[in-house]
Every structure is written in C-alpha cells, then in structure tokens.
Amino acid sequence: MFDALSDRLEGILGRLRGRGRLSEADVDEALREIRTALLEADVDIGVARALVSGIRARVVGADLSKSLSPGQQVVKAVHEELVDVLGGETLRLTYASAPPTVVLLAGLQGSGKTTTAAKLGRWYRQQGRNPLLVGADLQRPAAVEQLRVLGEQAGVPVFSEPTDPVAVAAGGLREARRLGRDVLIVDTAGRLAIDEALMDEVRRVSSEVAPRYTFLVIDAMTGQDAVATARAFHDALALDGVILTKLDGDARGGAALSVKQVVGRPIAFASTGERLADFDLFHPDRMANRILGMGDMLTLIEQAEREFDKDVAAEGATRLLQGRFTLEDFLAQLQQVKKLGSLGGLLSLMPGVPKELKQADAAIDDGQVAQVEAIIRSMTPAERGEPALIDGSRRVRIARGSGTTTQEVNQLLRQFKEAQQLMRSPGMLGGMLGGGKGGRLAQALAERMGDGGGLELPGGAPGGLPGSLPGLSASPGGAVPGAKGRPGSKKKKGGRVTPKSGGGGPRG
C-alpha cells in the first residue's frame, strides 16, 4: 500500500542521514519534496500541509539531541509527525458492563464489511471472548450465506432471519443474551453510493441495538473518496473508529494518512490480506515505521506467537541445536512459516531488508514454497530422515511425483546438505547466538534442550526456524550464502575460509 510513498521518503531522508550539518535551505528542500511525495500518495492537501508544518516546527528552533545527527533529527521528526497523523496511539477497546458489547459495522457495498465481520469475530475469539455475528445485510444476494461460511471458518456462530434489518439486529441481541455471548457484531447492508435510504436504515439499526462501537469499514484503495465517505457516515452515525481493508493492495495509501485528521476518529483495525488471520488492531507507530522502511518486528513476533504451534517450534529448535535437523523437520517448520502469510509480507515487516529484495517478485515467490513442499512430500519418510539414500532413480521418482525436474530436486538436496553442515558447526551456532565463545554456549544449549529444556529467544520470538530456507533463493547462488563473511571464520590467501580453532565447521 505505502510502497511508493515509502520509497520516496526513504530516498529523501537517506540523503540527509549522512550529513554532518544541515542548513535551513537543506531542510526547506527536503520538506518540499516530502509534501510532494504526500500529495502524490493521495494524501489530503490540508493534512499534507499540516504534517510538513509539524515537521518544520520540530526541527527548526528546537533543542537538538546531542546523540543524533541533524539528518537523524529530521528522520525522527518525520516519524513523530506520521505517528500523530495516523492517530497517535492504538485504540483501547473496552467492554460493556452488561454483556453483550455491541459492535456495529457500516460502510458502502464492496468495502469488505462481511469479510471484516468474520475477521473481527475471529479477533475477539483470540482475546478470549465469545462473539456472535449478526447478518443484517438482507439486500445483497447471498450476503448472509457468505457470512455463515466465513463465520464457520472463524469458529463464530451467525444469527439471521428473513425479516427486515432492524428486526434481525434486535433478534440477534436477544439471541446473544440467551446464549451468554459477550460480543455482538452486526453486519449491515451497504449501497453503491451514499443515499438517504442507506443512512436511514443504518440509523434505525443503530438505535435498536445501541452499539458501544460503530466502525466504518473503508476500502483503502478508494483514495480520497474514502475520506469523503467517512465524513458523511460520521455526520449520520457519530463513528467511533474506522476499519481499513485491503491495506495489502497497490493503491497509494492516502486514505490511511488522511482519515484521522479529516474525520477526527482513529483507525481502529486494519485488514492486510485475504486470510481471516490478516487482521489486527491498527498501531500508528508501527505503521509509521513501515512507511519509513524501518520494519515492524513487534507485529511479526505477535503473528508468530498467535499462529505458531509452540511444540513443533520447540522440537525444531531442539533438533536444530543438536544437529539432527532433517527434511521432515524442515517440512514441519515450513508449515509454521506459511501460517504467517506470504514471504513478501514477512519481508515487509523485517527491518533492514533492501527494497530491491522486497520488490523481487521472482525471488520471493510463494510458488517456490509450494514447490519445495511438493518435493519433500514426494519423498518417503526414510528419505526425508536420511537424504543420502536418494540416488539417481529415486531423484527421478521424486521429480515426477512433485511435478518438478531432477535439477530442482538436486538443488534442494544440495542446499539442505550445506545448511545441515553449517548448523552442525558449533562455531556457526556460536556466531548466530553471539560471542566469540559461542561454540561452548551452543553445545551447552543443545545439551540443555536435549534434557527437555526450552529455548526462549529475547522479546518472546519463537525459536525453531532454520537460518535459511533451502530451495528459496533470492540470488543465483541459492538460499545458503557462501563462506565469505561467515560468522566464526577468517579468510586466508586465495579466498579460502577455514574455521577458527575449536569451530569444527566445514571448509568453505
């Protein structure tokens, strides 16, 4: 969504970071470029002017931090202003003292209300709540049936009846109380455009159920029309927040940067994909980080904590540290990674990833994940446990069974063997875990985990993932880097790398 704006801002701020001094002319030029970048991203002109003025006020005449260079001061000011424009802080949801807590979803047809209702129901379930979905959209054909299908996928029951929207909403409220459901999510009808009939219906439904939260669902790809829509609905309903859908699209993203300032209501949730899991609270600070190319590790960690099977991850970490990591283990870990979404989406959350790599669709192709999975599944359990058993005829059989070529099977086996050799080296593990004496540390960790202990990474990040994914190559050389620059090694003449004493790793 913010790729174009992010690239422009990274380029502008990147030129400032390395400068020891900044003149007022340098700052003025940078601010003009930032304003142009914002307008090109379809940000409301008033919001763009306010943001640039805020940056100027933070930079010019302010007490500068001695720990930051002038260029870094500008970056810091841009980040702080972006956070303010996006809402300042994450919306804190509260619950009704007498359940259920009613959440009303409104919006135009095609904005994604029905899918959002199911995603929101799943999100509340993850918070330990017991939601009920109400299908009050009786205008669009099959809308209720779509909600039932999505509700089943989310594990949330759906209530509806063929009467009228107001009666359905009232019936849903009674049903939630009867069943002891503590959250009621009402999906209302939309229109292709704002009209009085739509507003009257939504107002009557709202009056019937007295929602604690009224959220407007907006398609983020509609640009400035989204802001106009939000203003019209807010005048009619007094919105409590906005839910942005399709943030994974290729639009310019101006709506997300404009809606809070123009409407005066925060962005509550954001939908970043088609899966029901691609939905969470909107965090302004994290979105500002992503716009400025700083990544979003907190979101990545939270996704992993929600989606990962801790037992599978812990078992993979144990076998990895003990040097017993097999293709069977790799397949299990690959399934865990797939739960987090596309590889391109994961890279967008990681700080320090070059934009060339993020944009390399051929290199970050999720089809390669499916190909690797197909190759491993075409092997017998014995072959997965001991790839050395795979001779020429077996490679042909595996290639036919997976719809690949023997060359692709050979490449996967070669890369996995190289990865195994690296992971079996205490010096390599020591380099990964930090410290010059990491070999003994890695061995101690392996022994501890072999006795049933667990490996807990800083910040609560899940363990158990291999350092590289065989078969997923971002460069012609493959996914496993060569020996050059490998931790725990030093270079001799001729370019050959040998491990330091005690490293025990293979020669590159």
C-alpha positions in Angstrom: 0.0 0.0 0.0 2.6 2.5 1.0 5.4 1.3 -1.2 5.6 4.3 -3.5 5.4 6.8 -0.5 7.9 4.7 1.4 10.4 4.7 -1.4 10.1 8.5 -1.9 10.6 9.2 1.8 13.5 6.7 2.2 15.2 8.5 -0.7 14.6 12.0 0.7 15.7 11.1 4.2 18.5 8.9 3.1 20.3 11.9 1.6 20.0 13.7 4.9 21.2 11.0 7.3 24.8 11.1 6.3 25.2 14.9 6.5 27.0 16.4 9.4 25.3 19.7 9.1 22.0 20.9 7.6 21.3 24.4 6.5 17.8 25.9 6.5 17.8 25.6 2.7 18.5 21.9 3.0 15.6 21.5 5.4 13.3 23.5 3.2 14.2 21.5 0.1 13.6 18.2 2.0 10.2 19.4 3.3 9.1 20.5 -0.3 10.0 17.0 -1.5 8.1 15.4 1.4 5.0 17.5 0.7 5.1 16.5 -3.0 5.5 12.8 -2.0 2.5 13.0 0.3 0.3 14.7 -2.4 1.3 12.1 -5.0 0.3 9.4 -2.4 -3.2 11.0 -2.5 -3.0 12.5 1.0 -5.5 15.3 1.7 -3.8 18.6 0.9 -4.7 20.0 4.3 -3.2 17.0 6.0 0.0 17.2 3.9 0.4 20.9 4.8 -0.2 20.3 8.5 2.3 17.4 8.5 5.0 19.4 6.8 4.4 22.3 9.2 4.7 20.0 12.2 8.0 18.6 10.9 9.3 22.1 10.5 8.3 23.1 14.0 10.0 20.0 15.4 13.3 20.7 13.5 13.7 24.4 13.3 14.4 26.2 16.6 14.1 23.0 18.7 16.7 21.8 21.1 18.5 19.1 19.1 19.6 15.9 20.8 23.3 15.6 21.1 23.1 11.9 20.4 21.6 12.4 16.9 23.0 14.0 13.8 21.0 16.7 12.1 19.9 14.3 9.5 18.7 11.8 12.1 16.8 14.7 13.8 14.8 15.2 10.6 14.0 11.5 10.3 12.9 11.5 14.0 10.6 14.5 13.4 9.1 12.9 10.3 8.4 9.7 12.2 6.8 11.5 15.1 4.5 13.5 12.8 3.5 10.4 10.9 2.5 8.8 14.2 0.4 11.8 15.1 -1.3 11.9 11.7 -2.1 8.2 11.8 -3.8 8.6 15.2 -1.1 8.9 17.9 -1.9 5.7 19.8 -3.6 2.3 19.4 -7.3 2.4 20.2 -8.0 0.8 23.6 -11.2 -1.2 23.4 -13.5 -1.6 26.5 -16.4 -3.8 27.1 -20.0 -3.2 28.3 -20.6 -3.8 32.0 -23.8 -5.7 31.0 -22.9 -8.0 28.0 -23.1 -8.2 25.2 -20.8 -5.5 23.9 -22.4 -4.5 20.6 -20.2 -3.6 17.6 -21.9 -2.1 14.5 -20.2 -2.3 11.1 -21.3 0.2 8.4 -20.0 1.1 5.0 -20.5 1.1 1.3 -21.1 -2.0 -0.7 -17.8 -3.6 -1.8 -15.8 -2.2 1.1 -15.5 -5.7 2.7 -17.9 -5.4 5.6 -19.0 -9.0 5.6 -15.4 -10.4 5.5 -14.4 -7.8 8.1 -17.2 -9.0 10.4 -15.8 -12.6 10.3 -12.3 -11.3 10.8 -13.4 -9.2 13.8 -15.2 -12.2 15.2 -12.1 -14.3 15.0 -10.0 -11.5 16.6 -12.4 -11.3 19.5 -12.2 -15.0 19.9 -8.4 -14.7 20.2 -8.9 -12.2 23.0 -10.8 -14.9 24.9 -14.3 -13.5 24.1 -17.4 -15.4 22.8 -18.7 -13.3 19.9 -21.9 -13.7 17.8 -22.2 -12.5 14.3 -25.5 -11.0 13.0 -26.3 -11.0 9.3 -28.4 -7.8 8.9 -27.4 -7.3 5.3 -30.6 -8.6 3.6 -30.2 -6.5 0.5 -27.2 -8.1 -1.2 -27.9 -11.6 -2.5 -26.1 -14.4 -0.6 -24.6 -11.9 1.9 -26.0 -13.9 4.9 -24.8 -17.2 3.4 -21.3 -15.6 2.8 -21.2 -14.6 6.5 -22.2 -18.1 7.6 -19.4 -19.7 5.6 -16.8 -17.2 6.9 -18.2 -17.5 10.4 -17.8 -21.2 10.3 -14.1 -20.7 9.2 -13.6 -18.3 12.1 -15.4 -20.5 14.6 -18.1 -17.9 15.3 -21.9 -18.6 15.1 -24.1 -16.5 12.9 -27.7 -15.3 13.5 -30.0 -14.1 10.9 -33.7 -14.4 9.7 -35.6 -13.4 6.6 -37.5 -10.4 8.1 -36.0 -6.9 8.0 -32.6 -5.5 9.1 -33.9 -3.8 12.3 -35.8 -6.9 13.4 -32.7 -9.1 12.7 -30.5 -6.8 14.7 -32.9 -6.9 17.6 -33.3 -10.7 17.4 -29.5 -11.0 17.3 -29.3 -9.0 20.5 -31.8 -11.3 22.2 -30.0 -14.4 21.0 -26.7 -13.2 22.3 -28.2 -12.6 25.7 -29.8 -16.0 25.7 -26.6 -17.8 24.7 -24.4 -15.8 27.0 -22.4 -14.3 24.2 -20.4 -11.3 25.3 -19.7 -9.6 22.0 -22.3 -9.0 19.2 -21.0 -7.9 15.8 -23.7 -6.6 13.4 -23.1 -6.6 9.7 -25.3 -4.1 8.0 -26.2 -3.5 4.3 -24.3 -1.1 2.1 -25.0 0.8 -1.1 -23.0 1.6 -4.2 -23.2 5.2 -3.1 -24.3 7.2 -0.1 -28.1 7.8 -0.2 -30.8 8.7 2.4 -32.3 5.2 2.3 -28.9 3.7 3.4 -28.4 6.2 6.2 -31.9 5.9 7.5 -31.6 2.1 7.7 -28.3 2.2 9.5 -29.6 4.8 11.9 -32.6 2.6 12.8 -30.4 -0.4 13.3 -28.1 1.6 15.5 -31.0 2.9 17.5 -32.3 -0.6 18.1 -29.1 -2.2 19.4 -27.3 0.9 20.9 -23.8 -0.1 19.9 -20.8 0.5 22.1 -18.7 0.9 19.0 -19.7 1.9 15.5 -17.0 1.2 13.0 -17.0 2.4 9.4 -15.4 -0.2 7.0 -13.5 1.6 4.3 -11.7 0.2 1.2 -8.2 1.8 1.5 -7.8 1.6 -2.3 -10.6 4.2 -2.9 -8.3 7.1 -2.1 -9.8 10.5 -1.2 -13.4 9.1 -1.8 -12.8 7.0 1.3 -12.3 10.2 3.3 -15.5 11.8 1.9 -17.4 8.6 2.7 -16.1 8.6 6.3 -17.2 12.3 6.8 -20.7 11.5 5.5 -21.2 8.5 7.7 -19.7 10.3 10.7 -22.3 13.1 10.3 -25.1 10.5 10.4 -23.8 8.0 13.0 -21.1 9.5 15.1 -18.5 7.0 14.3 -16.1 5.6 17.0 -13.4 4.5 14.5 -12.5 3.3 11.1 -11.5 -0.2 9.8 -9.3 0.0 6.7 -9.4 -3.0 4.4 -7.1 -4.0 1.5 -4.0 -2.4 3.0 -2.1 -5.0 1.1 -3.2 -3.5 -2.2 -1.2 -1.4 -4.6 -3.0 1.9 -4.1 -1.2 4.9 -2.9 -2.4 4.9 0.7 -3.5 8.5 1.1 -6.8 7.5 2.8 -5.0 5.9 5.8 -2.9 9.1 6.3 -5.9 11.4 5.9 -8.9 9.9 7.6 -7.9 10.5 11.2 -7.1 14.2 10.6 -10.2 14.9 8.4 -12.8 12.9 10.3 -11.3 13.1 13.8 -11.8 9.4 14.5 -9.0 6.9 14.8 -8.2 3.9 12.6 -9.2 1.0 14.9 -8.3 -2.1 12.8 -6.6 -2.8 9.6 -7.0 -5.8 7.2 -3.8 -6.7 5.4 -4.8 -9.7 3.4 -7.5 -12.1 2.3 -7.0 -14.6 5.1 -9.1 -14.3 8.2 -5.9 -14.1 10.2 -4.7 -11.0 8.2 -6.4 -8.6 10.6 -5.4 -6.8 13.8 -5.5 -3.6 15.7 -4.0 -0.6 13.9 -0.8 0.6 15.5 0.1 4.1 14.3 3.7 3.9 15.5 4.3 0.6 13.7 2.7 1.8 10.5 5.0 4.9 10.6 8.0 2.5 11.0 6.9 0.6 7.9 6.3 3.7 5.9 9.8 4.9 6.7 11.3 1.4 5.9 12.1 0.6 9.5 10.2 -2.7 9.5 7.7 -3.9 12.1 9.2 -6.7 14.2 6.6 -6.4 17.0 3.8 -7.3 14.6 5.9 -10.2 13.2 6.5 -11.5 16.7 2.9 -11.2 17.7 1.8 -13.0 14.5 4.3 -15.8 15.3 3.0 -16.1 18.9 -0.6 -16.4 17.7 0.0 -18.8 14.7 2.9 -20.9 15.7 2.5 -24.4 17.3 4.9 -24.0 20.2 5.5 -27.7 20.5 6.5 -28.0 16.8 8.7 -24.9 17.1 10.4 -26.2 20.3 11.0 -29.6 18.8 12.6 -28.0 15.7 14.8 -25.8 17.8 16.0 -28.8 19.9 16.8 -30.9 16.8 18.4 -27.9 15.1 20.8 -27.2 18.0 21.6 -30.9 18.3 22.5 -31.2 14.7 19.7 -33.6 13.9 17.5 -31.4 11.7 16.0 -33.4 8.9 13.9 -32.7 5.8 10.9 -33.9 7.9 11.7 -31.3 10.5 12.1 -28.7 7.8 8.7 -29.5 6.3 7.1 -29.1 9.7 8.8 -25.7 10.1 7.8 -24.7 6.6 4.2 -25.3 7.6 4.7 -22.9 10.5 6.1 -20.2 8.3 3.2 -20.5 5.9 0.8 -19.6 8.7 2.4 -16.2 8.9 1.3 -15.3 5.3 3.3 -14.6 2.2 7.1 -14.3 2.2 6.8 -10.9 0.7 4.6 -9.8 3.5 7.1 -11.2 6.1 10.0 -9.3 4.4 8.0 -6.1 4.6 7.9 -6.4 8.4 11.6 -7.0 8.7 13.9 -4.0 9.3 16.9 -3.6 7.1 15.7 -5.6 4.1 16.7 -3.9 0.9 13.8 -2.6 -1.2 15.2 -4.5 -4.2 14.7 -7.7 -2.3 11.2 -6.8 -1.2 10.3 -5.9 -4.8 11.9 -9.0 -6.3 8.7 -11.0 -7.0 10.6 -13.7 -8.8 12.9 -14.2 -5.8 10.2 -14.0 -3.2 7.7 -16.3 -5.0 5.3 -18.2 -2.7 5.1 -20.7 -5.6 8.7 -21.8 -4.6 7.4 -22.6 -1.1 4.8 -24.9 -2.7 7.4 -26.4 -5.0 9.8 -27.2 -2.1 6.8 -28.7 -0.1 5.8 -30.9 -3.1 9.4 -32.2 -3.5 9.7 -33.1 0.2 6.2 -34.7 0.3 7.2 -36.9 -2.7 9.9 -38.5 -0.6 9.4 -41.5 1.6 9.8 -41.0 5.4 13.2 -42.8 5.3 14.4 -40.4 2.5 13.3 -37.4 4.5 15.2 -38.6 7.5 18.4 -39.6 5.6 18.7 -37.7 2.2 21.9 -39.7 1.5 19.6 -42.6 0.5 18.3 -40.6 -2.5 20.1 -42.0 -5.6 19.6 -41.2 -9.3 16.4 -43.3 -9.7 14.9 -42.0 -6.6 15.5 -38.4 -7.7 13.7 -39.1 -11.0 10.7 -40.6 -9.0 10.6 -37.6 -6.6 10.8 -35.2 -9.5 7.9 -36.9 -11.3 5.8 -37.1 -8.1 6.3 -33.4 -7.4 5.9 -32.1 -10.9 9.5 -30.7 -10.9 12.8 -31.6 -12.6 15.6 -33.6 -11.3 17.8 -30.5 -11.3 15.4 -28.8 -8.9 15.4 -31.8 -6.6 19.2 -31.9 -6.7 19.3 -28.1 -5.9 17.1 -28.6 -2.9 19.1 -31.6 -1.6 22.4 -29.7 -2.1 21.3 -26.6 -0.3 19.8 -28.6 2.6 23.1 -30.5 2.9 25.0 -27.3 3.1 22.6 -25.9 5.6 23.0 -29.1 7.7 26.8 -28.8 7.7 26.6 -25.1 8.8 24.1 -25.9 11.6 26.3 -28.8 12.8 29.2 -26.5 13.3 29.4 -25.2 16.9 31.3 -22.2 15.6 28.4 -21.4 13.3 25.9 -21.7 16.0 28.1 -19.7 18.3 28.2 -16.9 15.7 24.4 -17.0 15.4 24.0 -16.8 19.2 26.6 -14.2 19.7 30.0 -14.0 21.4 33.4 -15.4 20.5 32.9 -18.3 22.9 29.7 -19.2 21.3 30.7 -22.8 20.4 30.6 -23.8 24.0 27.4 -21.8 24.5 25.7 -23.6 21.6 26.8 -27.0 22.9 25.5 -26.2 26.4 22.2 -25.1 24.9 22.0 -28.2 22.8 22.7 -30.4 25.9 20.1 -28.4 28.0 17.4 -28.8 25.3 18.2 -32.4 24.9 17.3 -32.8 28.6 13.9 -31.3 27.9 14.7 -27.7 28.4 13.3 -24.9 26.2 14.9 -22.2 24.2 13.4 -18.8 24.8 14.5 -16.0 22.5 14.6 -12.4 23.5 11.4 -10.5 23.1 9.3 -13.7 23.1 10.2 -14.5 19.5 9.6 -18.2 18.7 12.6 -20.4 18.2 12.8 -23.4 15.9 13.2 -21.9 12.4 16.2 -22.7 10.3 18.5 -19.9 9.4 17.8 -20.2 5.7 15.2 -21.9 3.6 16.7 -24.4 1.2 15.2 -24.0 -2.3 14.1 -20.4 -1.7 16.7 -18.4 -3.5 16.9 -14.6 -3.5 20.1 -14.8 -5.7 21.6 -17.2 -8.3 23.8 -18.6 -5.6 20.9 -20.1 -3.7 19.5 -19.5 -0.2 22.5 -20.6 1.7 25.2 -18.0 1.5 28.8 -18.9 0.6 31.6 -19.0 3.1 32.6 -15.4 2.6 31.7 -13.4 5.7 30.5 -16.4 7.6 30.5 -15.8 11.4 33.2 -17.6 13.3 35.6 -17.8 10.4 38.6 -15.9 9.0 39.9 -15.5 5.5 43.3 -16.7 4.1 45.1 -16.1 0.9 43.3 -17.4 -2.2 39.9 -16.7 -0.8 39.6 -19.9 1.2 37.9 -19.8 4.5 38.9 -22.0 7.4 37.2 -22.2 10.8 38.9 -20.8 13.8 40.3 -23.2 16.2 37.6 -25.1 18.1 35.0 -24.1 15.5 34.7 -27.5 13.9 32.8 -26.2 10.9 33.2 -27.3 7.3 35.7 -25.5 5.0 34.1 -23.1 2.5 
